[in-house]
Amino acid sequence: MADLLITGGAGYIGSHACLVLLEAEHRLVVLDNFSNSSPESLQRVQELAGARAETRLRVIEGDIRSAADLERAFGAGPFEAVIHFAGLKSVADSVANPLRYWDGNVVGSQRLLAAMAAHGCKSGVFSSSAAIYGNSEAVPIGETAPVQPINPYGHTKAAVEQLLADVVASGPGWRVACLRYFNAVGAHPSGRIGEAPQQVPCNLFPLLVQVAAGMREQLTVYGADWPTADGTGVRDYIHVLDLAEAHRAALDLLLGEPPQELVLNLGSGVGHSVLEVIQAFEATTGMAVPYGLVDRRPGDSASSVADPSQASQRLGWRTQRDLPTICRDCWSWHQANPQGYGPPSAPKPAPPKRVP
Ligand SMILES: NC(=O)c1ccc[n+]([C@@H]2O[C@H](COP(=O)([O-])OP(=O)(O)OC[C@H]3O[C@@H](n4cnc5c(N)ncnc54)[C@H](O)[C@@H]3O)[C@@H](O)[C@H]2O)c1
């Protein structure tokens, strides 16, 4: 049992990780400014974790860029480790607002690390991203593939990794894991917590469920001429609970072994094309997903699939949930929460169509 500070714990991945960490008996303080989440997610985490976890989750509203907010959070410690999810994650938004992304992701992480150092907390798990690999030619992508991000979001994640490497090299005692996530998808099977985008989504799964639910007419598929088996882009989709469990395993390793820096890809190692995802979703849920093929989108790549063998060796972890499970859990979550955690105020969707 450890005392942990979780930044961004109310968000999509953070909320699932909080549940898994509570189930592993840890005590959590979440620091979140709710800029892309709702306190409701953590109420539901508490509900799912049950009475045994009642006193082990505390929530502090605050911003990782604010020294005063960080002091308040660390005042609730001492913490054995920080798990740092807080950050901004939209590639498109980062292209339009790079200053915001460098501030939220890089300045925020720098201030968090300064607070950790000041409070003698030298262990941390950090959310990195496959975006740091850019258009990698390696398939699958191992951790030694070149770091060559192609957008401001990826630049900020690569910059934070560099900052962490510099901090680890600066003196003894730091225990750091940089976890490079591939595409996080799915939801808790209860349908109580899941991804609740506050803006118009630009990722495949949130759009796909909205089309299936009749909230959008059709799914736009960007590019049918990629050098892949069916011409559509291939990605490595990882269930958010598999991702959450990898955080628990990384934390156990960091706290149980001598100080070190771990850099690990988190993915399933299996790629699925957009058309395969649509077919799997229709087959699993019985719901039709009309789609239209259009030209490639600038900045996209043909294929991005992890080589997760390092994570498997170091953490004794591998993904447990397949594409049909991902589709089923996404759909259950969306059906129960068509407006995410928000009030049901959006216009009523058209009736969805079943697969004929
Ligand atoms: N979702 C993915 O597929 C994916 C892939 C790779 C990496 N990541 C990274 O994983 C992390 C979590 O992603 P997510 O999908 O859960 O995103 P999310 O937006 O759902 O969660 C991020 C959380 O951080 C909070 N937050 C943002 N800025 C903050 C600040 N300055 N101070 C305090 N709280 C702040 C938000 O309110 C939100 O609750 C992010 O750093 C993201 O870049 C996500």
The ligand as a MOL file (V3000), in Angstrom:
LIG
                    3D

  0  0  0     0  0            999 V3000
M  V30 BEGIN CTAB
M  V30 COUNTS 44 48 0 0 0
M  V30 BEGIN ATOM
M  V30 1 N -5.8510 9.0020 -24.6190 0
M  V30 2 C -4.8180 8.5250 -25.3150 0
M  V30 3 O -4.9700 7.7200 -26.2530 0
M  V30 4 C -3.4050 8.9500 -24.9530 0
M  V30 5 C -2.3450 8.4460 -25.7180 0
M  V30 6 C -1.0490 8.8270 -25.3770 0
M  V30 7 C -0.8140 9.6570 -24.2990 0
M  V30 8 N -1.8620 10.1570 -23.5920 0 CHG=1
M  V30 9 C -1.5660 11.0450 -22.4400 0
M  V30 10 O -2.1120 10.4770 -21.2760 0
M  V30 11 C -2.5360 11.4990 -20.3600 0
M  V30 12 C -3.9730 11.2500 -19.9740 0
M  V30 13 O -4.7580 11.2150 -21.1730 0
M  V30 14 P -6.3370 11.1210 -21.1320 0
M  V30 15 O -6.7520 10.4980 -22.4190 0
M  V30 16 O -6.7910 10.5460 -19.8600 0 CHG=-1
M  V30 17 O -6.6950 12.6630 -21.1860 0
M  V30 18 P -7.8270 13.4770 -20.3980 0
M  V30 19 O -7.8980 14.8280 -21.0130 0
M  V30 20 O -9.0670 12.6740 -20.3020 0
M  V30 21 O -7.1970 13.5840 -18.9270 0
M  V30 22 C -6.2670 14.5840 -18.5660 0
M  V30 23 C -6.6930 15.1260 -17.2120 0
M  V30 24 O -5.7620 16.1300 -16.8120 0
M  V30 25 C -6.4860 17.2750 -16.3570 0
M  V30 26 N -5.6040 18.4260 -16.5860 0
M  V30 27 C -5.2140 18.9420 -17.7810 0
M  V30 28 N -4.3860 19.9750 -17.5790 0
M  V30 29 C -4.2360 20.1040 -16.2380 0
M  V30 30 C -3.5050 21.0040 -15.3950 0
M  V30 31 N -2.7630 21.9710 -15.9270 0
M  V30 32 N -3.5810 20.8460 -14.0670 0
M  V30 33 C -4.3430 19.8610 -13.5120 0
M  V30 34 N -5.0650 18.9990 -14.2550 0
M  V30 35 C -5.0080 19.1140 -15.5970 0
M  V30 36 C -7.7690 17.2880 -17.1620 0
M  V30 37 O -8.8050 17.9950 -16.5180 0
M  V30 38 C -8.0760 15.7940 -17.2380 0
M  V30 39 O -8.8120 15.3660 -16.1030 0
M  V30 40 C -2.3000 12.8180 -21.0880 0
M  V30 41 O -1.0790 13.3530 -20.6370 0
M  V30 42 C -2.2010 12.4130 -22.5530 0
M  V30 43 O -1.3900 13.2830 -23.2970 0
M  V30 44 C -3.1510 9.8200 -23.8830 0
M  V30 END ATOM
M  V30 BEGIN BOND
M  V30 1 1 1 2
M  V30 2 2 2 3
M  V30 3 1 2 4
M  V30 4 1 4 5
M  V30 5 2 4 44
M  V30 6 2 5 6
M  V30 7 1 6 7
M  V30 8 2 7 8
M  V30 9 1 8 9
M  V30 10 1 8 44
M  V30 11 1 9 10
M  V30 12 1 9 42
M  V30 13 1 10 11
M  V30 14 1 11 12
M  V30 15 1 11 40
M  V30 16 1 12 13
M  V30 17 1 13 14
M  V30 18 2 14 15
M  V30 19 1 14 16
M  V30 20 1 14 17
M  V30 21 1 17 18
M  V30 22 2 18 19
M  V30 23 1 18 20
M  V30 24 1 18 21
M  V30 25 1 21 22
M  V30 26 1 22 23
M  V30 27 1 23 24
M  V30 28 1 23 38
M  V30 29 1 24 25
M  V30 30 1 25 26
M  V30 31 1 25 36
M  V30 32 1 26 27
M  V30 33 1 26 35
M  V30 34 2 27 28
M  V30 35 1 28 29
M  V30 36 1 29 30
M  V30 37 2 29 35
M  V30 38 1 30 31
M  V30 39 2 30 32
M  V30 40 1 32 33
M  V30 41 2 33 34
M  V30 42 1 34 35
M  V30 43 1 36 37
M  V30 44 1 36 38
M  V30 45 1 38 39
M  V30 46 1 40 41
M  V30 47 1 40 42
M  V30 48 1 42 43
M  V30 END BOND
M  V30 END CTAB
M  END
